[in-house]
């Protein structure tokens, strides 16, 4: 395993981060235990979870993932061996997270309730990296159209308040550091500016989508990540499995997320299938597993702190972890970039 610094914390984390969003719905607690055991044995010391998980979010399963992790910590005595990243949900119409059925917002009372509930489920006194899962303000992200849509400019930003709350969590020993997720370049710099000018906690990472099918992070955020030590925690680095080639030609493997939930349309936009075909063919020409090649590309980015891998089986997890040993030679990267120029970010 390889390790890189987490922001300016002085803490190194594994370049491979274990994603957990399938546990408690798609995967059982026993399967989650087995994945955590294998990951830790392989040198993966960085786990990522969220109060929202498992995904897709549902009232009847919310919190199951954190409970599974907490039970594993308790049964294995492994809390001190893992750098744990958690997330608090941003503004949404979901009403099952908070007591009283309020819609979620990044306010002091809601953030405090969220963290206390997560700590209880996780059976721990602290979360190492606590991330804002998505912004409070309206923002263009996720599966929104790529063309810019105007948002209300008079909506309160409340960034100072959110940083102040996170600072209180740090002083109370409930979290060690804070991070962003699904954030824009403007948002990232505004958070950093508020931290620097007001003496508030500094964001240490940014968790955004990044893969061969979506390299939009490179446009504005990559420079921020490197100059400001706000490293990328890349989620969906295999485009939810599409870059493995398993969904090509309309294939629908039993038990896959596409078969179970049919909510992967982000990776089925015009041009996506042609891009997947090109990358899979490239891997074949080099005698490589396409999924492992896709992960190796993400692992090798200079602005990356860690690649978040998710798996529904141990063979998938082993293959993903093995990507750390696959080099990204210049000639292969050049061929990848040539494909990228033709099939530019079809799944952003």
Phi, psi and omega per residue, in radians:
X1 nan 2.633 3.064
X2 -1.977 2.749 -3.055
X3 -2.365 2.563 3.121
X4 -2.373 2.751 3.138
X5 -1.164 2.477 3.025
X6 -1.639 1.738 3.138
X7 0.950 -2.313 3.121
X8 -1.891 0.414 -3.062
X9 -1.325 -0.395 -2.988
X10 1.472 -0.001 -3.139
X11 -1.751 2.318 3.025
X12 -1.656 2.500 3.091
X13 -2.232 2.733 3.136
X14 -1.161 2.472 3.130
X15 -1.113 -0.498 2.982
X16 -1.644 2.191 3.088
X17 -1.962 2.369 -3.119
X18 -1.460 1.992 3.019
X19 -1.406 2.637 -2.949
X20 -2.261 0.110 -2.882
X21 -1.225 -0.124 3.133
X22 -1.588 -0.256 -3.020
X23 -1.330 2.263 -3.132
X24 1.767 -0.002 3.044
X25 -2.541 -1.337 3.105
X26 -1.168 -0.632 3.121
X27 -2.038 2.575 3.106
X28 -1.390 2.960 3.059
X29 -1.069 -0.700 3.123
X30 -1.068 -0.724 3.117
X31 -1.186 -0.660 3.067
X32 -1.085 -0.739 3.084
X33 -1.014 -0.803 -3.106
X34 -1.105 -0.683 3.110
X35 -1.144 -0.749 3.135
X36 -1.148 -0.693 3.095
X37 -1.042 -0.856 -3.112
X38 -1.113 -0.751 -3.119
X39 -1.067 -0.840 -3.104
X40 -1.127 -0.691 3.089
X41 -1.093 -0.471 -3.109
X42 -1.573 0.064 3.124
X43 1.604 0.123 3.086
X44 -1.395 1.957 -3.078
X45 -1.912 0.052 -3.033
X46 -2.089 2.061 3.108
X47 -2.044 2.500 3.126
X48 -2.142 2.275 3.108
X49 -2.457 -2.978 -3.118
X50 -2.898 2.676 3.067
X51 -1.119 -0.423 -3.118
X52 -1.222 -0.463 -2.954
X53 -1.306 2.657 0.130
X54 -1.315 2.809 3.135
X55 -1.936 2.422 0.134
X56 -1.241 2.600 -3.059
X57 -1.210 2.310 3.091
X58 -2.529 2.555 -3.123
X59 -1.043 -0.671 -3.029
X60 -1.312 -0.287 -3.136
X61 -2.014 -0.138 -3.047
X62 -0.988 2.302 3.129
X63 1.606 -0.195 -3.105
X64 -1.048 -0.682 -3.098
X65 -1.096 -0.813 3.126
X66 -1.098 -0.649 3.110
X67 -1.087 -0.724 3.137
X68 -1.111 -0.760 3.117
X69 -1.104 -0.760 3.128
X70 -1.068 -0.713 3.108
X71 -1.155 -0.629 3.103
X72 -1.182 -0.772 3.070
X73 -0.953 -0.817 -3.069
X74 -1.179 -0.750 -3.072
X75 -1.333 -0.542 -3.089
X76 -1.721 -0.269 -3.077
X77 1.133 0.726 -2.970
X78 -1.946 0.141 -3.051
X79 -0.980 -0.694 -3.078
X80 -1.362 -0.059 3.139
X81 -1.690 -0.072 -3.012
X82 -2.173 2.354 2.907
X83 -1.572 1.942 -3.001
X84 -1.768 2.192 3.055
X85 -1.855 2.296 3.084
X86 -2.159 3.050 -3.119
X87 -2.548 2.512 3.012
X88 -1.858 2.370 -3.078
X89 -1.194 2.590 3.090
X90 -1.525 -2.774 -3.114
X91 -1.156 2.268 3.137
X92 -2.799 2.958 3.056
X93 -1.557 0.047 3.136
X94 -1.241 2.363 -3.000
X95 -2.051 0.087 -3.057
X96 -1.711 0.019 -3.129
X97 -1.462 -0.593 -2.979
X98 -1.931 2.558 3.064
X99 -1.030 2.354 -3.139
X100 1.582 -0.109 3.050
X101 1.346 0.433 3.118
X102 -1.263 2.591 2.989
X103 -1.170 2.556 -3.006
X104 -1.300 2.459 3.071
X105 -2.590 2.696 3.120
X106 -1.549 1.202 3.079
X107 -1.892 2.867 -3.133
X108 -0.997 -0.882 -3.135
X109 -1.056 -0.737 -3.094
X110 -1.246 -0.702 3.120
X111 -1.125 -0.661 3.117
X112 -1.159 -0.783 3.092
X113 -1.063 -0.768 -3.120
X114 -1.065 -0.839 -3.100
X115 -1.132 -0.766 -3.121
X116 -1.094 -0.693 3.105
X117 -1.175 -0.707 3.117
X118 -1.100 -0.780 3.140
X119 -1.052 -0.687 3.125
X120 -1.135 -0.797 3.139
X121 -1.150 -0.643 -3.100
X122 -1.397 -0.134 3.137
X123 0.958 0.812 -3.136
X124 -2.488 2.822 3.122
X125 -1.591 -0.211 -3.050
X126 -2.695 2.699 2.972
X127 -2.008 2.331 -3.067
X128 -1.178 -0.935 -3.094
X129 -2.136 1.996 -3.115
X130 -1.882 2.081 -2.990
X131 -1.952 2.557 2.980
X132 -1.419 1.954 -2.940
X133 -1.056 -0.665 2.970
X134 -2.743 2.845 -2.997
X135 -1.196 2.789 3.027
X136 -1.316 -0.650 -3.092
X137 -1.373 2.759 3.031
X138 -1.083 2.411 -3.094
X139 -2.678 2.680 3.096
X140 -1.536 1.928 -3.138
X141 -2.788 3.093 3.108
X142 1.151 -2.309 -3.045
X143 -1.655 0.316 3.087
X144 -1.119 2.772 3.075
X145 -1.024 2.641 -3.107
X146 -1.288 -0.429 3.098
X147 -1.233 2.360 -3.080
X148 -1.075 2.349 3.076
X149 -1.967 2.274 -3.135
X150 -1.197 2.456 3.116
X151 -2.112 2.787 3.113
X152 -1.034 2.131 -3.110
X153 -1.456 -0.181 -3.117
X154 -1.682 0.083 3.108
X155 -1.162 2.334 -3.132
X156 -1.098 2.396 -3.091
X157 -1.450 -0.738 3.069
X158 1.026 0.414 -3.129
X159 -1.186 -0.713 3.126
X160 -1.056 -0.750 3.135
X161 -1.092 -0.755 -3.133
X162 -1.090 -0.726 3.109
X163 -1.172 -0.631 3.113
X164 -1.121 -0.736 3.107
X165 -1.090 -0.796 3.122
X166 -1.066 -0.660 3.091
X167 -1.092 -0.697 3.090
X168 -1.142 -0.657 3.080
X169 -1.080 -0.717 -3.137
X170 -1.138 -0.790 -3.140
X171 -1.117 -0.530 3.117
X172 -1.405 -0.127 -3.132
X173 1.389 0.218 -3.125
X174 -1.437 -0.495 3.032
X175 -2.381 2.820 3.094
X176 -1.774 -0.709 -3.093
X177 -2.524 2.949 -3.130
X178 -2.179 2.717 -3.136
X179 -2.602 2.926 3.127
X180 -1.838 2.880 3.058
X181 -2.703 2.487 -3.137
X182 0.900 0.807 -3.060
X183 -1.942 2.701 3.135
X184 -1.599 2.988 3.087
X185 -1.114 -0.749 3.114
X186 -1.084 -0.778 -3.138
X187 -1.105 -0.764 -3.130
X188 -1.045 -0.823 -3.121
X189 -1.190 -0.580 3.120
X190 -1.191 -0.723 3.061
X191 -1.054 -0.779 -3.128
X192 -1.135 -0.699 3.120
X193 -1.106 -0.772 3.120
X194 -1.077 -0.700 3.116
X195 -1.100 -0.814 -3.054
X196 -1.216 -0.672 -3.057
X197 -1.461 -0.411 -3.065
X198 -1.969 0.053 3.121
X199 1.178 0.582 -3.120
X200 -1.745 2.889 -3.112
X201 -0.989 2.506 -3.113
X202 -1.650 2.360 3.037
X203 -1.175 2.396 -3.011
X204 -1.872 -0.201 -3.073
X205 -2.796 2.908 3.062
X206 -2.427 2.117 -3.110
X207 -1.751 1.817 -3.128
X208 -2.277 2.843 3.067
X209 -1.194 2.431 3.078
X210 -2.785 2.203 3.134
X211 -2.836 3.119 3.062
X212 -1.068 -0.412 3.137
X213 -1.625 -0.131 -3.115
X214 -2.626 1.600 -3.134
X215 -1.891 0.452 -3.111
X216 -1.108 -0.395 3.093
X217 -0.982 -0.514 -3.070
X218 -1.191 -0.413 -2.983
X219 -1.155 -0.889 -3.126
X220 -2.221 -0.540 -3.015
X221 -1.421 -0.457 -3.092
X222 -1.081 -0.745 3.127
X223 -1.129 -0.699 3.075
X224 -1.065 -0.779 -3.117
X225 -0.997 -0.727 -3.066
X226 -1.426 -0.779 -3.093
X227 -1.276 -0.566 -3.065
X228 -1.786 0.061 -3.121
X229 0.990 0.758 3.094
X230 -1.965 1.238 -2.966
X231 -1.151 2.615 3.139
X232 -1.333 2.293 2.852
X233 -1.805 1.791 -2.966
X234 -1.460 2.088 3.031
X235 -1.798 2.793 -3.048
X236 0.914 0.814 -3.109
X237 -1.200 -0.301 3.038
X238 -1.872 0.324 3.128
X239 0.928 0.891 3.117
X240 0.947 0.608 3.074
X241 1.655 -0.205 -3.094
X242 -1.106 -0.603 -3.096
X243 -1.325 -0.115 2.982
X244 -1.339 -0.298 -3.092
X245 1.527 0.051 -3.010
X246 -1.260 -0.304 3.131
X247 -1.782 0.150 -3.085
X248 -1.104 2.592 3.095
X249 0.990 0.572 3.078
X250 1.383 0.170 3.125
X251 -1.061 2.524 -3.135
X252 -2.396 1.429 -3.091
X253 -1.043 2.342 3.087
X254 -1.023 2.389 3.119
X255 1.460 -0.089 3.114
X256 -1.294 2.820 3.141
X257 -1.102 -0.601 3.091
X258 -1.110 -0.745 -3.140
X259 -1.200 -0.667 -3.056
X260 -1.362 -0.702 -2.941
X261 -2.117 -0.360 3.136
X262 0.801 0.920 3.125
X263 -2.356 0.642 -3.117
X264 -1.876 0.502 -3.054
X265 -1.084 -0.344 3.077
X266 -0.988 -0.495 -3.090
X267 -1.797 0.263 -3.138
X268 -2.162 0.400 3.124
X269 -1.297 2.886 3.126
X270 -0.953 2.278 3.138
X271 1.642 -0.258 -3.092
X272 -1.165 -0.803 -3.080
X273 -1.138 -0.654 3.110
X274 -1.138 -0.682 3.104
X275 -1.140 -0.779 3.108
X276 -1.030 -0.802 3.129
X277 -1.006 -0.714 -3.112
X278 -1.170 -0.716 -3.135
X279 -1.252 -0.666 3.101
X280 -1.131 -0.718 3.107
X281 -1.130 -0.677 3.099
X282 -1.082 -0.782 3.113
X283 -1.053 -0.729 3.141
X284 -1.095 -0.700 3.128
X285 -1.093 -0.504 -3.135
X286 -1.717 0.089 -3.140
X287 1.174 0.599 -3.079
X288 -1.979 2.639 2.939
X289 -1.213 2.232 -3.030
X290 -1.110 -0.670 3.118
X291 -1.153 -0.720 3.136
X292 -1.161 -0.649 3.078
X293 -1.111 -0.755 -3.138
X294 -1.063 -0.724 3.129
X295 -1.226 -0.677 3.129
X296 -1.055 -0.680 3.102
X297 -1.053 -0.825 -3.138
X298 -1.115 -0.794 -3.133
X299 -0.970 -0.574 -3.000
X300 -1.477 -0.056 -3.063
X301 -1.254 2.369 -3.089
X302 -1.196 -0.356 -3.140
X303 -1.610 0.047 -3.073
X304 -1.574 2.390 2.934
X305 -1.654 -0.839 -3.084
X306 -2.721 2.561 3.114
X307 -1.787 2.081 -3.098
X308 -1.511 2.009 -3.132
X309 -1.856 2.421 3.055
X310 -2.103 2.506 -3.124
X311 -2.542 2.603 3.070
X312 -1.839 -0.019 3.118
X313 -2.584 2.777 3.134
X314 -1.146 -0.689 3.063
X315 -1.028 -0.717 3.084
X316 -1.074 -0.735 -3.120
X317 -1.148 -0.761 3.115
X318 -1.052 -0.748 -3.131
X319 -1.117 -0.697 -3.138
X320 -1.186 -0.769 3.129
X321 -1.102 -0.617 -3.123
X322 -1.139 -0.259 3.124
X323 -1.094 -0.373 -3.133
X324 -1.131 -0.393 -3.114
X325 -1.654 -0.013 -3.139
X326 -1.650 2.075 -3.141
X327 -1.302 2.741 3.072
X328 -2.012 1.447 -3.097
X329 -1.157 2.705 -3.078
X330 -0.985 -0.648 -3.104
X331 -1.192 -0.624 3.089
X332 -1.229 -0.721 3.101
X333 -1.082 -0.668 3.114
X334 -1.090 -0.698 3.116
X335 -1.198 -0.655 3.069
X336 -1.085 -0.768 -3.137
X337 -1.144 -0.561 3.096
X338 -1.147 -0.728 3.073
X339 -1.126 -0.731 -3.131
X340 -1.029 -0.659 -3.138
X341 -1.119 -0.560 -3.141
X342 -1.465 -0.695 -3.096
X343 -2.023 1.389 -2.946
X344 -1.484 1.860 3.007
X345 0.831 1.024 -3.101
X346 -1.266 -0.268 -3.039
X347 -2.142 0.712 3.120
X348 -1.524 nan nan
